[in-house]
Amino acid sequence: MHYERIVPPLGLLLCLAGLGMLVPAIVDLATANRDWQVFLTSAFLSGGIGAFLFLGFRNRRPGAWNRRDGFVFVAASWLVLSIAGALPFYFAEVRMSAADAFFESVSGLTTTGSTVITGLDDLPHGILMWRSILQWTGGVGIVVLSVFLFPFLKLGGQHLFALESSDTAEKSFARFEEYAVRILLLYLLLTMACTISYDALGMTFFEAVNHAMTTVSSGGYSTSDLSLANFHSLPILWVATVFMFLGGLPFMVLLFMFSSRRRYFDVQIVWFVGIILACVVLILITLNLRGDPVNATTFTTVVFTVTSIITTTGYVYQDYGTWPVAALLAIFLITLLGGCSGSTAGGFKVFRLVVLVAICRAAVGRLLWPNAVRSMKFGNQIVDDETVIAVTAFFLLYGLTFGAGAMVLALSGQDALTAITASATAIANVGPGFGSTVGPVSNFAGLPDFDKIVLAFEMMLGRLEIMSILLLFVPGFWGE
């Protein structure tokens, strides 16, 4: 295990986290809130440790990374940043316990959006800004990992999206600078456009900046307990819907579209749009059958809610827990599904659904025409045996992790609805579940500390493609 190669970039990430803490420190200083001292101290602590790790180990063992180094780095980076991100929550005036601070930090960095904080409307601006920064950072971070590292590590079929079919670790990292800067610029452009749109529609500039960061990142943190319902504005819902949808698309495809290249077709986008439309139509039908008027407000709310859930953003406008059972079932299914690969969205990912459908078609085809030779395809790409195994294994692990999380929560005393939906929203990185405890108009503050730690671990599993974490617990992984 080449720890000397992993420690310097971890130190650099801690330095960047320290720099990020200076922003809410300035915000609190400008608004005369004493938490600026907490952010400044946390910044120096994180930055100091990061600088020590970076400078002390950067020349110890140069060389190319292998896959084992990549797995350890992915897990360690999210854990280290989550711990650093929890420091301001723990020491600030919000007076959070260690478990609550860690839960809030993990939920932010994984862009899950579940929260244990109540009274958001009265919180100091610095804490609100820090929550948004965590989600914004986690959003762009997962896009970069999905484009450069996950395909190389061949996590759950992600190698379908390697920049080239012959990509190796060296080639992938060699092209990192070329595309990472473009991704960051696109991310910044979307955030700025979203900020301007929110500001123009009535949000204060502070509210617009915070909501733009958590919209584009598919995070869902808000500056109000009422989420976007606080603004009572259908135009704001449409702006949120557009930018949530863009955040749920593959960023490499968006780059190709903006650069006028022709490689902008992706079959998973077709499925993504189709699933959104199908869910909207189904929910509108169920509401109409119940006697609810289907007007502009209802249509906007349904489109917004479906987009918010499938992109794993988790914004709320109304309590959709009161919708008919068929509508709730549709919401639950897209909660687990999530957005596209290479996007800021979490979940199972639409591309895996496409591959699973191709596998099922091939299985049925072999029953009907056993002598026929047919290849499975994802768009124009051949789905080989390695991809079939990877996607099938991920599907099983995704279901088992969701089930295990629900079982642990149930054994700790939660009712069935809370246990199932809390586990689902954690593994899919969505945010709100169902019911009075973790539902759309509630939060996770009422859960015991043990349950919060379990859910925080499940959030990391879901965000980092499960296998990159579970592999660390295989004894043979650590052998030379």
C-alpha positions in Angstrom: 0.0 0.0 0.0 1.6 3.3 -1.1 0.4 5.6 1.6 3.1 8.1 0.7 1.3 8.8 -2.6 -2.1 9.2 -1.0 -1.2 11.5 1.9 0.0 14.6 0.0 -3.3 15.0 -2.0 -5.2 14.5 1.2 -3.2 17.3 2.8 -4.0 19.5 -0.2 -7.7 18.8 0.1 -7.5 19.8 3.8 -5.8 23.0 2.8 -8.6 23.7 0.3 -11.2 23.0 3.0 -9.4 25.5 5.3 -9.6 28.1 2.5 -13.3 27.4 2.1 -13.9 28.1 5.8 -12.6 31.6 5.3 -15.7 32.5 3.3 -18.2 31.9 6.1 -15.7 33.5 8.5 -15.8 36.7 6.4 -19.6 36.5 6.2 -20.0 36.2 9.9 -17.5 39.0 10.5 -19.5 41.2 8.1 -22.7 40.4 10.0 -21.1 40.8 13.5 -21.5 37.2 14.5 -19.0 35.7 16.8 -18.8 32.4 14.8 -16.2 34.1 12.6 -13.7 33.1 15.2 -14.8 29.4 15.0 -14.5 29.4 11.2 -11.1 31.1 11.4 -9.8 28.6 14.0 -11.2 25.7 12.1 -9.6 27.0 8.9 -6.1 27.3 10.5 -6.5 23.8 12.1 -7.5 22.1 8.8 -5.1 24.1 6.7 -2.2 23.6 9.2 -2.7 19.8 9.3 -3.1 19.8 5.5 0.0 21.7 4.9 2.0 19.4 7.2 0.8 16.3 5.3 1.4 17.8 1.9 4.8 19.3 2.5 6.0 16.4 4.7 5.1 13.6 2.3 5.1 15.0 -1.2 8.6 13.7 -2.2 8.5 10.5 -0.3 7.4 8.1 -3.0 6.7 9.5 -6.5 5.2 7.3 -9.2 2.0 6.3 -10.9 -1.0 5.3 -8.8 -2.5 1.9 -9.0 -6.1 0.9 -8.5 -5.6 0.1 -4.8 -4.2 3.6 -4.2 -7.3 5.0 -6.0 -9.8 3.1 -3.8 -8.1 4.2 -0.5 -7.8 7.8 -1.7 -11.5 8.0 -2.6 -12.6 6.7 0.8 -10.1 8.6 2.8 -10.8 11.9 1.0 -14.5 11.9 1.8 -13.9 10.8 5.4 -11.2 13.4 6.1 -13.2 16.2 4.5 -16.3 15.2 6.4 -14.5 15.3 9.7 -13.0 18.7 8.8 -16.3 20.0 7.7 -17.9 19.0 11.0 -15.6 21.2 13.0 -17.5 24.5 12.5 -20.8 22.8 13.2 -19.5 21.4 16.5 -17.9 24.6 17.8 -20.3 27.2 16.5 -23.2 28.7 18.4 -25.7 26.1 17.0 -24.3 23.8 19.7 -24.4 20.5 17.8 -23.3 17.2 19.2 -20.4 15.4 17.6 -22.8 12.9 15.9 -25.0 15.7 14.7 -22.0 17.7 13.4 -20.6 14.7 11.6 -24.1 13.8 10.1 -24.6 17.4 8.8 -21.1 17.5 7.3 -21.4 14.1 5.6 -24.9 15.0 4.4 -23.6 18.2 2.9 -20.5 16.8 1.3 -22.3 13.8 -0.2 -25.0 16.3 -1.4 -27.7 14.2 0.4 -29.4 17.2 2.0 -30.7 15.5 5.1 -30.4 17.8 8.1 -30.6 17.7 11.8 -30.8 21.5 12.2 -34.1 23.3 12.9 -34.7 27.0 12.9 -32.7 27.6 9.7 -34.3 31.0 9.1 -32.7 32.3 12.3 -29.3 30.8 11.9 -26.2 33.0 11.5 -25.3 33.5 7.8 -21.9 31.9 8.2 -23.3 28.4 9.1 -25.8 28.6 6.3 -23.0 29.5 3.8 -20.8 26.7 5.1 -23.6 24.1 4.5 -24.0 25.4 0.9 -20.2 25.4 0.3 -20.0 21.7 1.5 -22.7 20.7 -1.0 -21.2 22.8 -3.8 -17.8 21.2 -3.2 -19.2 17.7 -3.0 -21.1 18.2 -6.3 -18.1 19.2 -8.4 -16.0 16.7 -6.5 -18.2 13.7 -7.5 -18.3 14.9 -11.1 -14.5 14.9 -11.3 -14.3 11.5 -9.7 -17.0 10.1 -12.0 -15.1 11.4 -15.1 -11.5 10.5 -14.2 -11.3 8.0 -11.3 -14.4 5.8 -11.3 -14.0 4.7 -14.9 -10.4 3.7 -14.2 -11.4 1.9 -11.0 -14.2 0.1 -13.0 -16.8 0.8 -10.3 -20.2 -0.7 -11.1 -19.9 -0.4 -14.8 -18.5 3.2 -14.8 -15.8 2.1 -17.3 -18.4 2.6 -20.0 -17.7 6.3 -19.6 -13.9 6.2 -19.9 -12.6 9.1 -22.0 -11.2 6.6 -24.4 -11.8 2.8 -24.6 -8.0 2.3 -24.1 -7.8 4.6 -21.0 -5.3 3.6 -18.3 -4.5 5.2 -15.1 -1.7 7.2 -16.6 -3.8 8.4 -19.6 -6.7 9.3 -17.4 -4.7 11.4 -15.1 -2.7 12.9 -17.9 -6.0 14.3 -19.3 -7.1 15.5 -15.9 -6.0 19.1 -16.2 -7.4 19.3 -19.7 -11.0 18.5 -18.7 -11.0 19.4 -15.0 -10.7 23.1 -15.7 -13.5 23.0 -18.2 -15.7 21.1 -15.8 -15.1 23.6 -13.1 -15.7 26.5 -15.4 -19.0 25.0 -16.6 -20.0 24.3 -12.9 -19.2 28.0 -12.1 -21.1 29.2 -15.1 -24.2 27.2 -14.1 -24.0 28.4 -10.5 -23.7 32.0 -11.6 -26.6 31.7 -14.0 -28.7 30.1 -11.3 -27.8 32.8 -8.8 -28.7 35.6 -11.2 -32.0 33.9 -12.0 -33.0 33.5 -8.3 -31.9 37.0 -7.5 -34.0 38.4 -10.3 -37.1 36.5 -9.1 -37.1 37.9 -5.6 -34.6 36.1 -3.5 -32.1 38.2 -1.6 -28.5 37.9 -3.0 -27.5 35.8 0.0 -30.4 33.4 -0.5 -29.8 33.3 -4.3 -26.1 32.4 -3.8 -26.8 29.7 -1.3 -29.7 28.1 -3.2 -27.8 28.3 -6.5 -24.9 26.3 -4.9 -27.2 23.7 -3.6 -29.3 23.5 -6.7 -26.5 22.9 -9.2 -24.8 20.4 -6.9 -28.1 18.4 -6.5 -27.7 19.1 -2.7 -31.0 20.6 -1.5 -29.8 22.5 1.6 -31.9 25.6 2.0 -31.7 28.8 4.1 -35.2 28.1 5.4 -37.0 25.3 7.2 -39.7 25.6 4.6 -37.2 25.0 1.8 -38.4 26.6 -1.5 -41.9 26.9 -0.1 -40.6 29.9 1.8 -40.7 32.0 -1.4 -44.2 31.2 -2.6 -43.1 31.6 -6.2 -43.8 29.4 -9.2 -41.2 31.1 -11.4 -38.5 30.2 -8.7 -39.7 26.6 -8.8 -39.2 26.5 -12.6 -35.7 28.0 -12.3 -34.9 25.4 -9.7 -36.3 22.6 -11.9 -34.2 23.7 -14.9 -31.0 23.8 -13.0 -31.7 20.7 -11.1 -32.3 18.9 -14.4 -29.0 20.3 -15.8 -27.2 19.1 -12.6 -28.6 15.6 -13.2 -27.1 15.4 -16.7 -23.6 14.1 -17.6 -21.3 17.0 -17.4 -19.1 15.7 -20.2 -22.1 15.8 -22.5 -22.8 19.3 -21.4 -19.2 20.2 -22.2 -19.5 18.7 -25.7 -22.7 20.6 -26.3 -21.2 23.9 -25.2 -18.1 23.3 -27.3 -20.2 22.5 -30.4 -18.8 19.0 -30.6 -21.1 16.2 -32.1 -20.6 13.7 -29.2 -23.6 14.9 -27.2 -25.9 12.0 -27.6 -26.2 9.7 -24.6 -28.9 7.1 -24.4 -29.2 7.5 -20.6 -30.4 11.1 -21.1 -33.3 9.8 -23.3 -34.2 7.4 -20.5 -33.8 10.1 -17.9 -36.2 12.5 -19.6 -38.6 9.6 -20.4 -38.7 8.6 -16.7 -39.4 12.1 -15.6 -42.2 12.6 -18.1 -43.8 9.2 -17.2 -43.7 10.0 -13.5 -45.2 13.4 -14.0 -48.0 12.0 -16.0 -48.7 9.2 -13.6 -48.8 11.5 -10.6 -51.0 14.0 -12.3 -53.4 11.2 -13.2 -53.5 9.9 -9.6 -54.1 13.4 -8.3 -56.9 14.0 -10.8 -58.6 10.7 -9.9 -58.5 11.8 -6.3 -60.3 15.0 -7.2 -57.5 17.4 -7.0 -57.6 20.2 -9.6 -54.8 19.9 -12.2 -53.9 23.5 -12.8 -50.7 25.5 -13.4 -49.8 25.3 -9.7 -50.3 21.5 -9.5 -48.4 20.9 -12.7 -45.5 23.1 -11.6 -45.4 21.4 -8.2 -45.4 17.9 -9.6 -42.7 18.6 -12.2 -40.6 20.3 -9.6 -41.0 17.5 -7.1 -40.2 14.7 -9.6 -37.1 16.6 -10.8 -36.0 17.3 -7.3 -36.3 13.7 -6.2 -34.8 11.9 -9.3 -31.9 14.3 -9.4 -31.5 13.6 -5.6 -31.6 17.3 -4.8 -34.4 16.9 -2.2 -35.9 20.4 -2.3 -39.5 20.5 -1.0 -42.4 22.8 -2.0 -45.3 20.9 -0.5 -45.8 17.8 1.6 -45.9 15.1 -1.1 -46.4 12.6 1.6 -50.1 13.3 1.4 -50.3 12.3 -2.3 -52.0 9.0 -3.3 -50.3 5.7 -2.8 -49.5 5.2 -6.5 -47.8 8.6 -6.6 -45.8 7.8 -3.5 -44.7 4.5 -5.0 -43.4 6.4 -8.1 -41.6 8.9 -5.8 -40.0 6.1 -3.9 -38.8 4.3 -7.0 -37.2 7.4 -8.5 -35.7 8.1 -5.1 -33.6 4.9 -5.5 -32.9 5.5 -9.2 -31.2 8.9 -9.2 -29.7 10.7 -12.2 -27.2 10.2 -14.9 -23.6 9.0 -14.5 -21.1 11.9 -14.6 -23.6 14.3 -13.0 -23.9 15.8 -9.6 -26.9 13.5 -8.9 -26.7 10.4 -6.7 -28.7 7.2 -6.7 -28.4 3.9 -8.6 -27.9 5.9 -11.9 -30.0 5.7 -15.0 -27.3 4.1 -17.1 -27.3 1.0 -14.9 -31.1 0.7 -15.5 -30.5 0.8 -19.2 -27.8 -1.9 -18.9 -30.1 -4.1 -16.8 -32.9 -3.8 -19.3 -30.5 -4.8 -22.0 -29.5 -7.8 -19.9 -33.1 -8.8 -19.4 -33.9 -8.5 -23.1 -30.9 -10.7 -24.0 -32.0 -13.3 -21.5 -35.5 -13.4 -22.9 -34.1 -13.4 -26.4 -32.0 -16.5 -25.7 -35.1 -18.3 -24.5 -36.9 -17.6 -27.7 -34.0 -17.9 -30.1 -31.3 -20.0 -28.3 -29.1 -20.2 -31.4 -29.1 -16.5 -32.3 -26.0 -14.5 -31.6 -26.9 -11.0 -30.4 -24.8 -8.4 -28.6 -26.1 -6.2 -25.8 -25.6 -2.5 -26.3 -25.6 0.7 -24.3 -26.2 3.2 -27.0 -23.5 2.5 -29.6 -21.2 0.6 -27.1 -21.1 -3.1 -26.7 -22.0 -4.3 -23.2 -19.3 -6.9 -22.5 -19.3 -9.6 -19.9 -17.3 -7.4 -17.5 -19.9 -4.7 -17.6 -22.7 -7.2 -17.1 -21.0 -8.6 -14.0 -20.2 -5.1 -12.7 -23.7 -3.7 -13.1 -25.3 -6.9 -11.7 -23.0 -6.9 -8.7 -23.7 -3.2 -8.0 -27.5 -3.8 -8.3 -27.3 -6.6 -5.7 -25.0 -4.6 -3.4 -27.2 -1.5 -3.7 -30.2 -3.5 -2.7 -28.4 -5.3 0.1 -27.0 -2.1 1.5 -30.4 -0.4 1.4 -32.0 -3.5 3.1 -29.3 -3.8 5.7 -29.5 -0.1 6.6 -33.3 -0.3 6.9 -33.0 -3.4 9.1 -30.4 -1.7 11.4 -32.7 1.3 11.8 -35.7 -1.0 12.5 -33.7 -2.9 15.2 -32.8 0.4 16.8 -36.5 1.2 17.3 -37.7 3.0 14.2 -41.0 2.2 12.6 -41.1 0.5 9.2 -41.8 3.6 7.2 -39.0 5.6 8.8 -36.5 2.8 8.6 -37.2 2.0 4.9 -37.4 5.5 3.6 -34.5 6.9 5.7 -32.2 4.1 4.4 -33.4 4.7 0.9 -32.8 8.4 1.0 -29.4 7.9 2.5 -28.1 5.3 0.0 -29.5 7.4 -2.9 -28.3 10.7 -1.4 -31.7 12.4 -1.8 -32.6 14.0 1.6 -36.2 13.7 2.6 -38.0 10.4 3.3 -41.6 9.7 4.2 -43.5 9.9 7.4 -43.6 12.2 10.4 -40.0 11.6 11.5 -38.0 12.0 8.3 -40.7 13.2 5.9 -40.7 16.2 3.5 -41.7 18.6 6.3 -39.5 17.1 9.0 -35.8 16.5 9.5 -33.5 13.9 11.1 -33.0 15.6 14.4 -35.2 13.2 16.3 -33.2 10.2 15.4 -30.7 8.8 18.0 -27.0 9.3 17.5 -26.4 5.7 16.5 -29.0 6.0 13.7 -27.4 9.2 12.5 -23.9 7.5 12.3 -25.4 4.6 10.4 -27.1 6.9 7.9 -23.9 9.0 7.5 -22.0 5.8 6.7 -24.7 4.8 4.2 -24.6 8.2 2.6 -20.9 7.7 1.9 -21.5 4.2 0.6 -24.1 5.5 -1.8 -22.0 8.5 -3.0 -18.8 6.6 -3.5 -20.4 3.7 -5.5 -20.5 1.3 -2.6 -17.8 -1.1 -3.8 -15.0 1.5 -3.3 -15.8 1.4 0.4 -16.8 -2.2 0.9 -13.6 -3.3 -0.8 -11.6 -1.8 2.1 -13.1 -4.4 4.5 -11.9 -7.3 2.4 -8.8 -8.7 4.2 -7.0 -9.5 1.0 -7.2 -5.9 -0.1 -4.5 -4.8 2.3 -2.0 -7.5 1.4 0.9 -6.8 -0.9 
